[in-house]
Amino acid sequence: MASILLFLAVIPVVVICTYIYLKDRNKEPWSLLIKLFVLGVSSCFLVLMVSGVLFEILPFMNKDTAYMTFFEVMAYAFIGVALIEEFCKWLMVYIGSYTNKAYDELYDGIVYSVYVSLGFAFLENLLYVFKNQSIVVGISRGLLAVPGHACDAVFMGYYLSLAKVYASQGNKALEKKNLVLSVLVPTILHGIYDFCLFANIGILLIVFLAFVILLYIFSIKKIKLLAAQCKKTPQQVPQYQQPQYRPQYATTPAQNQQAGYVNYQPQIVNKYCPNCGAPTNGQFCPNCGYRQN
């Protein structure tokens, strides 16, 4: 029985980690990924400490959700669980990867965030499965809770990567905005997930199922979109996309469209991205997020 429970607790983490890793055309260092996974595990203990302090300040959060009012359940779901967990995971991602030299693509943010989140989900899943001694709990968490953590991390990583791009361009305002969104968006998604379950209202269970399906769909689309923007070798980049075929000045809508950047604003550029050929003057390409040499 114990071996079955262990398998059910671990397999969803392994499957999702493998999927995220294989989608990365330019693999991240294993040492970094292992470090981030361990930081994710350690974030569980940080969550326990922060929760303990918050529950002392707001005693109603110590009650069973069945005895909470509607608004108490909402506060517990969005603040007592979602905000604390997502912030603790975000902190580990930020500390462990934000300034790392290996962080050179938009997709990397998703990889790092997912590995931290699955480190958290790994320990949490072990505790839930063995505490309940239930195969049903193991299967349900493998289909819902663990992928839910990963999906929240996809959005966290996406906004973290945008923050890095704006930081490289010297735009501190947009960097801060996206850093806030990298915590806020996964917190909202996580809060909706938990609130629908904690509220114990029939109609919300239907909302929950629809929400989970949409969350999975949008997360997979985001993964595929950013994974497709990973670095390409010169042979993989069409000739018209390579830097030497870009006009030095893009001053008219026709030139912009011919260059492949309909929304690109006229400006004088000093260099072009070796990955996608987009005009760039910053450390990161504003089109694909590739770190410039």
N, C-alpha and C positions, 0 to 999 in steps of 0.2 A: 504493500500500500504506500509506504513512504517513498519508494522509488518512482511510483506512478505520479504521486503528488509533486515530487521534485521535477520530473519531466514536464508536467503541465505548467509548472511555475516558470521554468527556464526556457522552454522551446519558443514561446512567442517573442521573447527578448532576442534570442539567437536569430530567428527568422527575420525580424525587422532590421536588426543591426546588419545582417548579411545583405539584405535588399538595398539598404541605404549605401553600404560600402560598394557594392557592385555597380550602382548607378554612377559612382564617381569615376570619371574617365582618368583622372589624375589622382591616384590614391594618396590619402593622407598618411603621415608616419604612424606606424602602429604604436609607438611609444606615446604619442600625443593622444591617440584614441583610447588607449588603456588608461592613461591619466585622467581623461575626461570621464570615462565610465566610473572610475573609482571616486572621482569628485561627485558624480551623481549619486553614488551609494552614500557618501558622507553627507550629502545634502539632506538625507532622511533625518539624520541626527540634528542638523540645524533646524529643520522643520519642527521637530519635537521641542526644541528649546524655545523657539519663537512662539509656538502654539501655547506652550505652558505659560509664558508671560501674558499673551493676549487673553487666554482663558481666565487668568486671575483678574484682569481688568474688566472683562465682560463675562461674568459668571454664567450667564444663560447658555453660553456655548458649550458648557460642560454637560448640559442636559441631552437626553436622547431626542433625536429630531421628531419623534412621535409626540413629544410633549412641548414642542416649540410652536410659537405662533407663525403665521405665514411669513411675516417680515423677519422674524428671528431665523427661520430656516434660510431665507434669502441672504441675510447677513452672514450666517454660518457658511453657506455654500460659496459665496463670492469672496468673502474676506477670511473667514476662519480656515478655509481649505484652499480654495483656488489661488488667492493672492499670495498667501504664505508659501505654498508649494512652488508656484511659478517663479516667485521672486528668488527663493533659495536656489532653484535650479538655474535661473538666469545669472545669479551671482557667480555660480561655479563656471558657467560657460564664459562669462566675461573675464573672470580672473584667469581661467585656464587657457583661453584661446584668442581673446580680442586683439592682443598685441603680438601674437605669435607670427613669425615670418612665414609659416606654412599657410596662413590664412590669406590666400591670394585669389580666390574666386568667390562668386556669389553663392555657389552651391556649398562651399565649405561651411558656411554658417549653419546650414541645415544639418550637415553631417555632425558638427560639434554639438549642436543643441540636442539632436536626437540621441547621441551617445550619452550625454549627461542625463537626459530625461529617462532613458532606458536603464541607466545605472540606478536611478531612483526607483523606477518601476520594478526592477529586479528584486531589490530588497523588500519593497512593499508587497510584491506578489508572493514572495516566500512566506512573509509573515501572515498574510491573509489565508493562503492556501493551507498552511500547516496549522494555523489556529483553528480553522473551521473543519479541518480533516475531511474536506469535501472535494470530490472529483468535479461535481457540478460547478462549484465556485472556481476551480482551476480552469475549466473550459470557458465559463462566462467571462472571467477576467482576461483570459487569453484572447478572446474575441472582441472585448470591449475596453476594459480598463487600460491594458498595456498599449494597444494601438491608439487609444485616446491620448495617452501621454505623448506618444510619438507625433501625433497630428498637431498637438499644441506646440511641440518643439519645432515643427516645420515652419510655423508662422513666426516663432521666436527667432529662429535662425535667419529667416528671410529679412526681417526688419533689422536685425543686427548687421547683416551684410550691407543693407542700404545705408546704415549709419556709418560703416567703414568707408563706403564710397564717398559720402558727403564729407567725412572727416579728411579724406585725402584731397578733396577739392577746397578745403579750408572753410567749408560752410558749417560753422559750429551750430547754428540754429537748427538746421535740418538734421544734423547728426544727433543733437539732443532729442529732437522730436521723434526720430526713429528708434532711439534707445528707449524712450518712454513707451513707444508702440510695441517694442519687442517684449515688454513685460505686460502691457495693458491688453493687447489682443489675445495672447494665450490665456490670460487670467479670465477674460470674458468668456472665451470658449470653454474653458475648464469649469467656470462657474455655472454656465448654462447646463452643461452635462450633469454636474452634481445636483443642481437645484431641481432638475426634472426628476431625479431619482429620490432625493430627500423629501420633496414636498408630499409624496404619497397621494397624488391626485391623478385619477385615471387618464384624463385627457393629456396630461403632461407625459405620460408614458408613450403615447402616440407621437407627441412632439419630440420626445427623446429619440425614438427610432428614426424619425425623419432627419433629425439633427445629426445623428451619428453617420447616417448614409451620406449626407451632404458634406460633412466634415471629412470623411474618408475620400470622397470624390475630389474635393478641392485640394486636399493635401497631396494626393497622388499627382494631380495636374501640376501643382507647384513644384513638386519634386522633379517631374519629367521636364518641365520648362527650364528650371535652373540647371539641371544636369546636362541638358542639351547645350548650354552656354559655357560648358567647361572648355578649357584651352584646346585648340586644335593645332595639329602640325601644319606647316605651310602647304603640304600636299592636300590637306583636307579643306583648305580655304579656297573657294572659287577665285579665279584670277581677278575678276572685277572687284573683289572684296579686299584684295591685298593693298597695303598702304601706298605702294608706288602708283597705283591706278586711281587714287583719290585726288580730286582737285585741291590745290593749295588754298584756294579761296572758294568758299561756297556762299555766293551772294544773292542768288536768285532761287525762287521756288523750283524752277526746272532743274537747276544744278543740284539742289538739295535732293529732289526726287531721284535724279539719275545716280546720285551717290548712295541712295538707299536710306536717306534720313529726311523724311518728309517734314518732321517736326523739328529738325535741327535749325537753330537760329544762326544767322550769318555771323561769322566771327573769323578772325585770323588765328590759325592753329600752327603750332610748332612741330607737332608730331602726331602720328597715328597709332592706334592700338595694333600690336602685332597679332592679336587674336582675331579681331573682327574687322579691323580697318577703320574704325570710327575715329573721328578727330578727337584728340584729348590733350589737355595740358596738365592734368593732375597725376597723382600717383596711381589712381585706379581709373579704368575706362568708364565713362558715364553710361555707355551702352550695355556692356557685358560684365563690367565689374572686375575685369582682369587686371592684376597688378602690373604696372609698367616697369620696364627695366631701367 
